[in-house]
Amino acid sequence: MTIRIQALQVHHDTESFQCGSAPLDDWLRRVARQHGGKGVSRTFVAVDPDTPDSILGFYSLTVGTAEGASLPPQLAKRLPKKIPIVLIGRLATAEPVRGAGIGGLLLIDALRRTVRVASEVGIAAILVDAKDQNAARFCEHFGFQPLPDAKDRLVLTLNTAATLFD
């Protein structure tokens, strides 16, 4: 199966998407386009070119700041008190294609996009909010580290992310 990852558009069928998590499904259906239109976040979807309206998975990106002191100590000691971050707020794969590697493709795309943007603006780290322990383990596989005080939030430095694409 060939997969394309592209920005969420009006023609994408958000209503049929089901990942097994009602909050993620609802967010994609009711909030993703609104946030995109207001500049709050950007959502990217994985599609099969043969069925380009059907969403196989998605993720959202937004920018923000994080307290350097909230990071793992080995990272915090090298950074200022407030650091610029990109947050991967949501990432989900449709139930019918779970286990096919689409989640990994989406995460790699999010990291690649962030590294590309960081060549133009300051970004020190990428944070992700994991919805459960399985999601946290998935992110740890890509090098993310849990924050000391919030095990459902994980961090990857931009420098580490950039080494994935060297």
C-alpha positions as CSV (number, residue, x, y, z in Angstrom):
1,M,0.0,0.0,0.0
2,T,1.3,3.4,-0.9
3,I,0.7,6.1,1.7
4,R,0.7,9.9,1.3
5,I,0.8,12.3,4.2
6,Q,-0.8,15.6,3.5
7,A,-2.5,18.5,5.3
8,L,-6.1,17.9,6.3
9,Q,-8.4,19.3,3.6
10,V,-12.2,19.8,3.2
11,H,-12.5,16.7,1.0
12,H,-11.0,14.3,3.7
13,D,-13.7,12.1,5.3
14,T,-13.3,12.8,9.0
15,E,-16.7,11.3,9.8
16,S,-15.8,7.8,8.9
17,F,-12.5,7.7,10.8
18,Q,-12.4,5.4,13.8
19,C,-9.3,4.7,15.8
20,G,-10.9,3.1,18.9
21,S,-10.5,6.3,21.0
22,A,-13.7,8.4,21.1
23,P,-11.8,11.5,22.2
24,L,-9.4,11.3,19.3
25,D,-12.1,10.4,16.8
26,D,-14.3,13.4,18.0
27,W,-11.3,15.8,17.9
28,L,-10.6,14.9,14.3
29,R,-14.3,15.3,13.4
30,R,-15.1,18.5,15.3
31,V,-12.0,20.4,16.1
32,A,-9.1,19.7,13.7
33,R,-10.4,21.9,10.8
34,Q,-11.5,24.7,13.2
35,H,-8.0,24.8,14.8
36,G,-6.4,24.7,11.4
37,G,-8.6,27.7,10.2
38,K,-7.7,29.7,13.3
39,G,-4.0,28.8,13.2
40,V,-4.1,27.0,16.5
41,S,-2.7,23.7,15.1
42,R,-2.2,21.9,11.9
43,T,-3.4,18.4,11.2
44,F,-1.8,16.0,8.7
45,V,-3.5,12.9,7.4
46,A,-2.3,9.6,5.9
47,V,-4.2,8.5,2.9
48,D,-4.0,5.8,0.2
49,P,-3.8,7.6,-3.2
50,D,-6.4,5.1,-4.5
51,T,-8.9,6.3,-1.9
52,P,-7.7,9.9,-1.2
53,D,-10.7,11.0,0.9
54,S,-10.4,8.1,3.4
55,I,-8.1,8.9,6.4
56,L,-5.8,6.1,7.5
57,G,-4.3,8.1,10.4
58,F,-3.5,11.6,11.5
59,Y,-1.4,13.8,13.7
60,S,-1.6,17.4,14.8
61,L,1.2,19.9,15.5
62,T,1.2,23.1,17.4
63,V,4.0,25.3,18.8
64,G,4.5,26.5,22.4
65,T,6.9,26.7,25.2
66,A,7.8,24.4,28.0
67,E,9.6,24.9,31.3
68,G,13.1,23.7,31.0
69,A,12.9,22.5,34.6
70,S,10.1,20.1,33.7
71,L,12.4,18.2,31.3
72,P,14.6,15.2,32.3
73,P,17.6,16.6,34.2
74,Q,20.2,15.7,31.6
75,L,18.3,17.8,29.1
76,A,17.3,20.6,31.4
77,K,20.8,21.5,32.4
78,R,21.7,22.6,28.9
79,L,18.6,24.7,28.2
80,P,17.1,28.0,29.3
81,K,14.2,28.3,31.7
82,K,11.6,28.5,28.9
83,I,12.2,26.6,25.7
84,P,10.4,26.7,22.3
85,I,8.8,23.4,21.5
86,V,6.6,21.7,18.9
87,L,3.8,19.6,20.4
88,I,2.5,16.5,18.7
89,G,-0.9,16.8,20.5
90,R,-2.7,13.9,18.8
91,L,-1.6,10.9,16.7
92,A,-4.0,8.1,15.8
93,T,-4.3,5.2,13.3
94,A,-7.6,3.9,11.9
95,E,-8.6,0.6,13.4
96,P,-8.6,-1.3,10.1
97,V,-4.9,-0.5,9.4
98,R,-3.6,-0.7,13.0
99,G,-0.3,-2.6,13.1
100,A,0.5,-1.8,9.4
101,G,3.2,0.7,10.4
102,I,1.2,3.9,9.6
103,G,1.6,5.2,13.1
104,G,5.4,5.1,12.7
105,L,5.2,6.8,9.3
106,L,3.0,9.6,10.8
107,L,5.4,10.1,13.7
108,I,8.5,10.2,11.4
109,D,6.7,12.7,9.1
110,A,5.9,14.9,12.2
111,L,9.6,14.8,13.2
112,R,10.8,15.4,9.7
113,R,8.4,18.4,9.3
114,T,9.6,19.8,12.7
115,V,13.3,19.5,11.8
116,R,12.6,21.2,8.5
117,V,10.8,24.1,10.3
118,A,13.6,24.3,12.8
119,S,16.0,25.3,10.1
120,E,14.1,28.6,10.0
121,V,12.9,29.2,13.6
122,G,14.0,28.2,17.0
123,I,12.8,24.9,18.3
124,A,14.6,23.1,21.1
125,A,12.4,20.0,21.6
126,I,9.4,18.1,20.5
127,L,6.8,17.0,23.0
128,V,4.1,14.4,22.6
129,D,1.1,13.7,24.8
130,A,0.6,10.0,25.0
131,K,-2.9,8.8,25.6
132,D,-1.9,5.7,27.4
133,Q,1.2,3.5,28.3
134,N,1.1,1.8,24.9
135,A,1.3,5.1,23.1
136,A,4.2,6.2,25.5
137,R,6.1,3.0,24.7
138,F,5.6,3.6,21.0
139,C,7.1,7.1,21.3
140,E,10.0,5.8,23.5
141,H,10.9,3.4,20.6
142,F,11.7,6.6,18.6
143,G,13.8,8.1,21.4
144,F,11.3,10.1,23.3
145,Q,11.9,10.3,27.1
146,P,9.1,10.7,29.7
147,L,9.0,13.9,31.6
148,P,9.8,13.3,35.3
149,D,6.6,14.8,36.6
150,A,4.2,13.7,33.7
151,K,4.8,10.2,32.4
152,D,2.1,10.7,29.7
153,R,4.2,13.6,28.2
154,L,7.4,12.7,26.5
155,V,10.2,14.8,25.0
156,L,12.7,14.4,22.2
157,T,15.4,17.1,21.6
158,L,15.5,18.6,18.2
159,N,19.1,17.6,17.9
160,T,18.2,14.0,18.5
161,A,15.3,14.2,16.0
162,A,17.7,15.7,13.4
163,T,20.1,12.8,13.7
164,L,17.3,10.5,12.5
165,F,17.5,12.2,9.1
166,D,21.2,12.5,8.6
